[in-house]
Amino acid sequence: MEILTGIGKTDRERMAAIIRGTKGTVSVGEAARVLNVASTDAAKMLSRWSKKGWMSRIRRGLYVSVPLESRTADVPLEEPWLIADRLFSPCYVGGWSAAEYFDLTEQIFSTIMVMTVQKPRDRRPNIKGTEFMLRTISEKAMFGLKPVWRGQVKISVSDPTRTVLDMLIDPGFGGGIRSVKDMLENYLRSENINLEQLIEYGKQLGNGAAFKRLGFLLEKTAPDETEAIEQCRKRLTAGNTKLDPKLNNSKLITRWRLWVPENWKRMESVD
């Protein structure tokens, strides 16, 4: 455990100025700009403060301040979304993390799901005790986003419709197809429901598997949504898709060209 040690008046004033002049995270360059000192001097100061426990190092050259009430620098991230934005931008918070934010699920997911244009080597980084799951997307897929404030920083989060679509594209983004089905049902009951937009988003991404899963699930959970179901059927692509690649999909639903687990057999309709 890294115990906090004393800090002099000058260092305290400098640190306060840096915190006022930055937005949640502090880089060497930002500290140098705020204090009007050389980058080498700023780096030495931040390193010294980190060793004393007044700053917490996120990665080389990037720090966050330690809350005044803390007795140790070994504290969890206060704003993991802010850290995600700083480290993985261009990116957005999506999947189950966005679903939690929009009350599409009551499940608590400890890992932060981030969609990024970057191609990181480590896709499951653990930063100060917070786990992140990173998925690479193309720049053209950066749409359907909503700005959310975290302190003084605007973070991009997938809007409810895009959140549902991403989980239909890859059920793993929602913790598996059973969770995705529940979240879809919550979306259909929410004020955010917009199936026309969901279809348009799907067309924009051009993912045939999403339409197969969506059409199948709508037919079983919301059969009155005939227009959306028909739109899904019009966009069926060739070949068969697994409802959830991580499950034992042994039953083929020919109507949707979808392999599903045996225990989903009762959800099949007559063609």
C-alpha positions in Angstrom: 0.0 0.0 0.0 1.3 3.4 -1.0 0.9 5.7 2.0 0.5 9.4 1.5 3.4 11.6 2.8 3.6 15.3 3.4 3.7 17.9 0.6 5.0 21.4 0.8 3.2 24.6 0.3 4.7 25.2 -3.1 3.9 21.8 -4.4 0.4 22.0 -3.0 -0.2 25.3 -4.9 1.3 23.9 -8.1 -0.9 20.8 -7.9 -4.0 22.8 -7.2 -3.3 24.9 -10.3 -2.8 21.8 -12.4 -6.1 20.3 -11.2 -7.9 23.5 -11.9 -6.4 23.7 -15.4 -7.1 20.2 -16.5 -10.1 17.9 -16.9 -9.8 14.9 -14.7 -6.5 13.5 -16.0 -3.1 15.2 -16.1 -0.5 14.6 -18.8 3.1 15.9 -18.6 2.4 18.3 -21.4 -0.7 19.7 -19.7 1.2 20.1 -16.4 4.0 21.9 -18.3 1.5 24.2 -19.9 -0.4 25.1 -16.7 2.8 25.8 -14.7 4.7 27.3 -17.7 7.7 25.0 -17.1 9.7 22.6 -19.2 8.2 19.2 -19.9 11.2 17.6 -18.1 10.5 19.6 -15.0 6.8 18.8 -15.2 7.5 15.1 -15.6 9.8 15.1 -12.5 7.1 16.9 -10.4 4.4 14.5 -11.4 6.7 11.5 -10.7 7.6 12.9 -7.3 4.0 13.5 -6.4 3.1 10.0 -7.5 5.8 8.5 -5.3 4.4 10.6 -2.4 0.9 9.3 -3.1 -0.7 12.6 -4.2 -1.0 11.6 -7.8 -1.8 8.2 -9.2 -0.1 7.1 -12.4 -2.4 5.6 -15.0 0.3 5.0 -17.6 3.6 6.6 -18.6 3.1 10.4 -18.6 -0.6 10.3 -17.5 -1.9 10.8 -14.0 -5.0 11.4 -11.9 -5.1 13.2 -8.6 -5.8 11.2 -5.4 -8.9 12.4 -3.5 -8.0 14.5 -0.5 -9.9 12.2 1.9 -7.9 9.1 0.8 -5.2 7.7 3.1 -3.5 5.9 0.3 -2.8 6.3 -3.4 -4.1 2.8 -4.1 -7.6 3.9 -4.8 -10.0 2.7 -7.6 -10.7 5.0 -10.5 -13.4 7.6 -9.7 -14.4 8.1 -13.3 -13.4 5.1 -15.4 -15.3 6.5 -18.4 -13.1 9.5 -18.4 -10.0 7.4 -18.4 -11.4 5.3 -21.3 -12.0 8.4 -23.3 -8.5 9.7 -22.6 -6.7 6.4 -23.4 -8.8 4.9 -26.2 -10.3 7.9 -28.1 -11.8 7.9 -30.7 -14.1 5.7 -28.8 -17.5 5.3 -27.1 -18.8 3.5 -24.1 -21.1 0.8 -25.3 -22.5 -2.7 -24.8 -23.6 -3.6 -21.3 -22.0 -0.4 -19.9 -24.3 1.8 -22.0 -27.2 -0.6 -21.3 -26.7 0.0 -17.5 -26.6 3.7 -18.0 -29.9 3.7 -19.9 -31.6 1.4 -17.5 -31.9 -1.4 -20.0 -30.7 -3.9 -17.4 -30.5 -4.3 -13.7 -27.4 -6.4 -13.9 -24.2 -4.9 -12.6 -21.2 -5.3 -14.9 -17.8 -4.6 -13.3 -16.0 -4.4 -16.7 -16.3 -1.2 -18.8 -17.1 -2.0 -22.4 -15.4 0.4 -24.9 -15.7 0.5 -28.7 -12.5 2.1 -30.1 -11.1 3.0 -33.5 -7.7 2.1 -32.0 -6.2 -1.4 -32.3 -4.8 -2.0 -28.9 -2.7 -5.1 -28.2 -4.2 -5.6 -24.7 -8.0 -5.8 -25.1 -8.6 -6.5 -21.5 -6.5 -3.9 -19.6 -6.8 -3.6 -15.9 -6.2 0.0 -14.8 -6.1 0.7 -11.1 -8.4 -2.3 -10.4 -10.9 -1.4 -13.1 -11.2 -3.8 -16.0 -11.9 -2.6 -19.5 -13.0 -4.7 -22.5 -12.0 -3.1 -25.8 -13.4 -3.8 -29.2 -12.1 -2.2 -32.4 -14.6 -0.6 -34.8 -14.2 1.4 -38.0 -14.4 5.2 -38.0 -17.6 5.0 -40.2 -19.2 3.0 -37.3 -18.9 6.0 -35.0 -22.5 7.0 -35.1 -25.6 6.8 -32.9 -23.8 8.3 -30.0 -24.9 10.5 -27.1 -22.7 12.9 -25.2 -22.6 12.4 -21.4 -20.8 14.7 -19.1 -18.3 13.3 -16.6 -17.0 16.3 -14.7 -15.8 18.8 -17.3 -15.5 16.2 -20.1 -18.1 15.0 -22.6 -17.9 11.3 -23.1 -19.5 9.5 -26.0 -21.9 6.7 -25.2 -23.9 4.7 -27.6 -27.6 5.8 -27.5 -30.1 3.2 -26.5 -30.9 2.1 -30.1 -27.2 1.8 -31.1 -26.6 -0.1 -27.8 -29.2 -2.7 -28.7 -27.9 -3.0 -32.2 -24.3 -3.5 -31.1 -25.5 -6.3 -28.8 -27.4 -7.9 -31.6 -24.3 -7.8 -33.8 -22.3 -9.5 -31.0 -24.3 -10.9 -28.1 -21.1 -11.0 -26.1 -21.3 -7.2 -25.8 -24.4 -7.7 -23.7 -23.2 -10.7 -21.6 -24.8 -13.3 -23.8 -28.0 -13.7 -25.8 -30.2 -14.3 -22.8 -29.2 -11.0 -21.3 -29.5 -9.3 -24.7 -33.1 -10.7 -25.1 -34.0 -9.2 -21.7 -32.4 -5.8 -22.6 -34.3 -5.8 -25.9 -37.5 -6.4 -24.1 -36.7 -3.5 -21.7 -35.9 -1.3 -24.7 -39.2 -2.2 -26.3 -41.0 -1.1 -23.1 -39.0 2.1 -22.7 -39.5 5.6 -23.8 -36.4 5.2 -26.0 -37.9 2.6 -28.3 -37.4 3.5 -32.0 -37.5 0.5 -34.2 -37.4 2.5 -37.3 -34.1 4.0 -36.2 -32.9 0.5 -35.2 -33.5 -0.7 -38.7 -31.8 2.3 -40.2 -28.8 1.9 -37.9 -28.6 -1.8 -39.0 -28.7 -0.8 -42.6 -26.0 1.7 -42.1 -23.7 -0.9 -40.6 -24.8 -3.6 -43.0 -24.7 -6.5 -40.6 -26.9 -9.3 -41.7 -26.6 -11.3 -38.5 -28.1 -8.5 -36.5 -31.3 -8.6 -38.6 -31.6 -12.4 -38.2 -31.3 -12.1 -34.4 -33.5 -9.1 -34.2 -36.3 -10.5 -36.4 -36.2 -13.8 -34.5 -36.4 -12.2 -31.1 -39.1 -9.7 -32.2 -41.2 -12.4 -33.6 -41.2 -14.2 -30.2 -41.3 -11.3 -27.8 -43.1 -8.6 -29.7 -45.1 -10.2 -32.5 -47.2 -7.0 -33.0 -44.1 -5.2 -34.4 -45.0 -6.6 -37.8 -43.4 -3.8 -39.8 -40.0 -4.2 -38.1 -40.2 -8.0 -38.4 -40.9 -7.7 -42.1 -38.0 -5.2 -42.5 -35.7 -7.8 -40.9 -36.9 -10.5 -43.2 -36.2 -8.4 -46.3 -32.6 -8.0 -45.2 -31.8 -11.7 -44.5 -28.4 -12.5 -45.9 -27.2 -15.8 -47.3 -25.9 -18.5 -45.0 -26.9 -19.4 -41.5 -25.9 -17.5 -38.3 -25.6 -18.7 -34.7 -27.9 -17.0 -32.3 -25.0 -16.9 -29.8 -21.6 -18.1 -31.0 -20.7 -19.1 -27.4 -23.6 -21.5 -27.0 -24.3 -24.9 -28.3 -26.5 -24.0 -31.3 -28.0 -27.3 -32.5 -31.4 -26.3 -33.8 -31.8 -24.5 -37.2 -34.7 -22.0 -37.5 -34.9 -22.0 -41.3 -37.3 -19.0 -41.3 -34.5 -16.8 -39.9 -31.5 -18.8 -41.1 -30.5 -19.0 -37.5 -28.9 -21.7 -35.4 -30.3 -21.7 -31.8 -29.7 -23.8 -28.7 -32.0 -26.8 -28.1 -33.7 -25.1 -25.2 -34.8 -22.3 -27.5 -36.6 -24.8 -29.6 -40.0 -23.9 -28.2 -39.5 -20.4 -29.7 -39.6 -21.7 -33.2 -42.7 -20.8 -35.2 -44.2 -22.7 -38.1 -43.0 -21.5 -41.5 
